[in-house]
Amino acid sequence: MNGLRRKIPLEVLKSLDLLIMCLSFFLGTMAVYRQNGGMSLESFLSMRVSLQNLFLFMGFSYSWPAIFSALLLYRSRRLISRWVEVADCLKATSLGTAVILLSSLVFHLYLITPLFLMVFFATSTTLTILSRLMIRYGLEYARRKGHNLRSMLIVGTNSRALRFAREIEHKPDLGYRVLGFVDDDWSGMRQFRKSDYPFKGKFKDVPIILREQVIDEVVISLPMYSLYEQASAIVNLCQEQGVVVRFLSDLFTSKSARGKQEWFEDDSIITIYPGAILGWPAMLKRLLDFSVSLILLIMLLPLFAFTALLIKLTSPGPVLFIQERVGLNKRRFRLYKFRTMTVDAEKQLAMLEHLNEVSGPAFKIKNDPRVTKIGKILRKTSLDELPQLVNVVKGDMSLVGPRPLPVRDYNGFSHDWQRRRFSVRPGITCLWQINGRSTVDFNTWMKLDLQYIDQWSLWLDLKILIMTIPAVLRGSGAC
């Protein structure tokens, strides 16, 4: 009966998503026809539909719910926040729109124009998000009134298990009811018994509890390194009786990393992400990096030519300075800059080491004798960095990210925590650039890079890009 009660709303939700997709397709099509001279609704409905278009539409009608299912939008989402729900809906409609675009390129569908894609994406995204939020609010209201509740048994009596239970009780809209706790005797049991929660028994009592009581979910909060066998036995018992199992305990203690369950074939894999930019956000960031950099390269070609001419006329040597740098996950790549120093600048570095004015392995001096006259201007205005747009197009770098360091500087790192900055693509600008650049000590620089990684969002990238402009105009920290 519970399976049927779950299946009916699920089928209704799938039908609603499909209806939204059809409506979005219809509005996109109408927009295209109106743009091309106008067409009445009667004329549109009386059109003949080609067999190819019919098959394509049917194929897409199948792939749309498949995309939603792949992104787990048809799983129980009680413990998922509203913002995650909105983000997942956005991912699904974005991927669906991309499938339409790809189909139009393969099958030469003239109907699929930029206007169609814009209308389809805007409509499907808006309606999908609104429908999900409305359903969510309706379910939350019902749960607060005591309907659609799920009974939860918590295995473990440690402080984290108690904190989780309190958080669940403080959110009645989630619809959970904590039946009690299960655990064997241990040193912290005395502290647990001071709480008001019922104690249901020991590990050996779990089979009886599952048989005789109404339990929808079991939450395991145990230290896996010492109680793996007990936890594994309880998971098997729950699987036998069709009870949902959730894990609270962290397999490893980590302040900055985030864990996520993934699947490979039939194996469940717990992946720990150290704050790196991965998945859909990384793909979107890469798409923006590539398109913006390519446009800038085309627009700035006259400036590139003029700068190259100035360098060639004022000092002997090549226009570009090419140096090996350390990039994503410590991959080596060749970084391009307009040359601002004499040709033998690298050879002179050893003789100037004692003049270094910054802490750590980095090397900076204000009045570097190796810098040419035109080089001082290029550095002051940051024009010497422009060729790195080629590195961004190639995928070695991003517009925003920690600055790529020379191999010399990387070899001088004294703390491993600093190396986490290499978990993302290096960038042309980052928090360091807008917070003083060379005036910032090395450790603060590294902390700013890690702050960027931990707080990353597309909005943060946009904010840094905007704030870089006045920083460059002021010449803040440039040397």
N, C-alpha and C positions, 0 to 999 in steps of 0.2 A: 504493500500500500504506500509506504514512504517513497519507494522508487517511482511509482506512478504519479504521486503528488509532485515529485521533483521533475519528472519527464514532461508533464503537461505544460507548466510554466516555461520550461526550456524551449519547447517547440513553438510556443506563442512568441517568445523572444526572438527566435530564429526567423519566424514569419514576419515579425515587425521589422527586423533588420533588412530582410529581403524586400519588403514593401518600401522602405526608405530608399534602398538602392534603385528600385524601379522608378520611384517618383523623381529621384535625382537625375536618372538617365533621361526621363521624359522632359524635365525642365531644361536640361542641357541641350537636348535635341531641338526643343522649341526655340531656345535662344539662338541657335545656329541658323535655323530656318528664317527667323525674323530678321537676323542680321543680313541674310542674303536675299532680301526683297520682301520678306513678310509672307506669312501663310496662316490662314485661319485654322482653328481647331478642327473644323469639319474636314478641311482639305487634308490636314495632317492624318486624321483617323482613317481617311479613305485611301491613303497611299498603299501601294503594294509593297510587301516586305520581301526582300530577296532571301533565297534559301541560305546564302552565306551569312547574311546579317542575323538571320534567325538562329543558326547554329552558334554563331559567336555570342549572341545575347544569352542563349541557353547555357553556354559554357561559362560565361561570366557569372550567371545566376548561381551556378554551382560553386565557382571559385570564391565568391564573396563570403558566404558563410564558412567556407573552408579556411579563409584567411582569419576570420574572427575566431574560429575554433583553434587555429594554430597559435594565436596570441592569447589563448586561455580566457577569452571573453565569455565563454559558456560554462566556466567552472564557478564554484562557490567563491564569492568575492566579499564575504562578510568582513574579513580582517584587512581588506585593502582600502586605502584612503580614497577620498573623492578625487584628489589630484592624480593619483595613479590611474584611477578609472578613466579620467579625462585623457590622460597621456596615452593609455592603451587604445582608446577609441580613435585618437588622432593617428596613431601608428597604423591601425587597421584601415582607415579610410585613405590614408596616404599610400599604403601599399596597394590597395584596390585601385586607386586612381593611376598608379604606376603601371599596373597590369593592363589597364585600358590603353594607356599611352603606348606600351610595348606592342599590344595587339594591333593598334592602328599603324605602327611602323612596319610590322610584319605583313599584314593583310591589306595595306594601303587603304585604310578607311578614311574617306574624305570628310565624313561626319565629325570625326574626332579632331576638332580644332582647339587652339588655346582657349577660346571662349567656352567651348563645351567642357573642357577639363576644369576650368575655373568655376563654372556654375555647378558642375557635378561634385567637385571636391567641397565647395563651400556649403552646398545643400546637404550632402550626405554627412559631412562632419558635424554641422550644426544640429541636424535632426537626431543623429546617433547619440551625441553627447547629451542633448536635452532629454531624449527618451530614457537613456540610462540613469540620468540624475533624477528624473521624475519617478522611475521605478524604485530607485534607491531610497528616495524620500518616503515613498509609499510603504515600502517594506520596513523602514526604520520606525515609522509611525505605528505600524501594526505590532512590531516587537515591543515598543514602549507600552503598548496596551496589553501585553501578555500573550500575543499570538506569535506563531512560527518560532517558538523558542527551541534551542538545542541544549541538551544536557551534557555537561563536560566533567570528566574525571581527570584530575591532575596527578601524575606520577612523580613524586619527589616533594620534599618539604623544605627545600632550601629557600634562602631569601629571595632569589629570583622567581621561584614558583609562587611565593606569597605575593610578591609585587605584581606579577602577571594577573593573579586572581583579583587583586584589588582594582587593577586597571580595567579588567573585563567588567567588574561590577559597576564601575563608575561610568560605563558606556552602555546603558540599557538598550540603546538603539541597535547594538550588535546582535542582541537576541540570545545571549548565552546565560546559562544558569550553572554555577559551579556546585556539583553534588558533593564533592569532598576530595580528600587527598589519600594517596597510597604511598607507603614507604616502609623500609625496614628500619630498625632501631639504629640510630647514629648519634653523634655528639650534639647535633643541633636540634634533636627532637624536642628537648625541653623548651627551647625557644618557640618552636612551632605550636606546642600545646597551649601557649599563652594566647594564641590567636583564637578567633571565634569559629574557625572553619572545622567542619566535622572530619574526623579521621576514619577512613573506611576500612583500613586493614593493611596487611603487609603484602609483599610481592606474591607470596604463595596464594593469597586470597583473590587475586585478580581474575582467574578463570570463573570463580563463583560470582563475583561482582558483575562481570560481563554477562553471565547467563541470567542472573536474577533481577538486574536493575536496568532501567531505561537509560542507555548511554549512547549519545550520538557521536561524541568525539573524545579521544584520549590525548591529553597533552603531556609529553614526556619532558621533564626538566631534571635530568640526571647528569652527573659527570661521566662522560663516555669513556674516559681513560680508565676508570676504576669499576664502572658498573655496566660495561658493554653487554655482557652475557644476559643480565637481567633485562636490560632495555630491549635487546634483540628478541628475547622470549616473549615479552609483552607485545611487541610489534606483530609477531607471528600469531599470537592469540587474537589480536584485533583483526588481522587480515582474515583469519578463519571465520570470524563472526561478522565481517563486513562493517567494522567500525573505523571511522576516519582517525588517523593518527597524525599529530603535529609534534614537532621537536622545538623546544625552547633553548636547549643548551647549545652554546658555542663550542664547536670542536676544538677551536684554538682561540686563545685570548688575543684580540687585536683591536687597537684603538681606532685606526683609520680604515681598515679593510671592511668590505661588505660581502657577506656570503649570499649565494644564490643557488637554488637547486636547478639542475639541468639534466637532460636525459641524452644518453647515447645508446642506441639500440634499446635493450631492455634494462640497462644499468642506470641507476640514479647517481648523479655526480654532484657533490657540493663544491662549488667554485668560489674561491675567495678573491675578490677584486680589490686591489690596493688603491682605490680611489681613481683608477685609470678611466679614461673616456672610451667606452666601448659600445658595441651594439648600434642601435638606431641613432642615438645622439652623435656617435663618431661618424656614421655615414652622412648625416646631415651636415655636420661641421666640415667634413671633407668636400662635400658638394659645394658648399658656400665658399670654401677656400679656393677651390679650383676655378669656379665661375668668376668670382670677384678678382682674383689675381690675373686671370686671362684678360679680362676687360681692362684692368689697370695697365697691363703690359702693352696692350694695343694703344690705349690712350696716351701713355707716357713715352712712346717711341721717339717723338721729337726731343723730349728732355733727355732721354738716354743718349741720343746721338750728340746733342750739345755737350753733355757732361763728358762723354768719351773724347770729344774733340779737345775740350779744355785740358783733360789729363794728358793727352798725347802731345799737346803743344807746350805744356809747362814742365814736364819731367820725362826723362827717358824710361822706357820699359812698357810692359803690357798695360792695357786699359783696365782689365779685371784682375783682382786678387783672388786666387782660388786656394782654399785651405781645407784640409781634412778636419771635419768636426764630428762630435759624438751626438747621435740622434736618438730616435725611438728605440727603447730597450737596448741602448748602447751600440746601435748600428752605426757604422762609419759612412759618411757621405761627403761629397765635395761641395763646399759652400762658396757662393759667388758674391763678391762685393766689388764696388769700384775701388781701384787701388788708391790709397791715401798716403802710402809710405814709399820710401825709396825701395828699389828692387832688392837690396840686400838686408832688408829690415829683419828677417828671420835670423840671419847670421849675427846681427848686432844684439839680439835679445840677451844673450848670455852676459854681455858686458854691461848691460843696463839693469840686471836683476836687483842690484843693491839699491836702486832708486825707486823700487816699487812702492806705491803709496796706498795700496789696498791690502787688507788682511786676506789670509787664505791663499789658495793656489792661483787666483786670478792675477793678472799683471796690468796695471794702469799707472801712468804718470801724466801730469797735466801738460807739461811742455816737452813732449816726446820729440827728441831731435830727429827722429826718423820720418816724422810727418812732413809732407810737402806743403807748399803754400796753398795750393788748391785743395789739398787734402784736409787742411784745417777747416775750410769752408764746408766741404762735403760732410765732415764729421759733425760740425756744429749744427747743420741743417738735417742731418741723418740721410742725406741723399745717397751716401755711399752704401746704404742698406737696400736700395731699390732692386738691384739684380737678384736679391733673394726671392723676389716674386717668381723667378724661374724655378727656384727650389720648391716653392709652394705648389706650383703647377705640376712638378715632377712627383710630388708626394713626400719629399724629404722633410718638409717643414709645413707649418700652419701659419696663418696670419697672426694668430694669438697663441702663445705658449712660452714656456721657459726658453731663454736664449740658448742656442746651441754653443757648446763650449769646445775650445780646441782640445786636442788629445793631451797636450801638455797640462792644461788645467785639470782635466779629468783624472789624470794620473796623480795629481796632488791632493785629491780628496782624502780627508782623514777620518770621516764618519760615514758609515753605510746608510744612515737615514737620509743623507743628502742625495743619494743615488736614486731615490724614488722620483725625483724630478724627470728622470729619463723614461718613466712609464707612459708619457704622452709625447706626441710630436713636438719638437722645439718650434718656436715661433719668432716672428719678426719683432713683435712687441709683447709685453706682459706687464704684470704689476710692478716689476723692477723698474721698467722704463718710465712709468708715471709716478714713481716714488723717489726720484733722485738719481737713479742710475749709478754713476761712479761715486757718488757721495754716500752710498749705502754700503755698510760693511758686508763681508762675504756671508756670514752666518744669517744675517737679516735677509740678504738676497735669496738664499736657499729657502728660508722660511716663507718668504713671499711666494716663491714658486710652488711650494707645497700647499700654501693657502689657496692658490689659484686652482690646483688640482682638486682639492677637497671641496671647494665651493663652486666648481665649474657649472656653467650654464651658458646657453647661447646669448642670453641677456648680458651676462658678465663679459663675454667676448665683445659684444657690441659696445658696452660701456667702456672697456679698455681701449678699443679702437678710437672711440670719440675723444677720450681723455688723452690719447697719445698726441693728437693734433696740437693742442696748446702746449704740451710738454716739449714737443719738437720746436715749436715756434719760440719758446723761451730758451731753448738749448739747455734744458735742465740736466745737469750732471754730465753733459757731453764733454769728452776730452780726446 
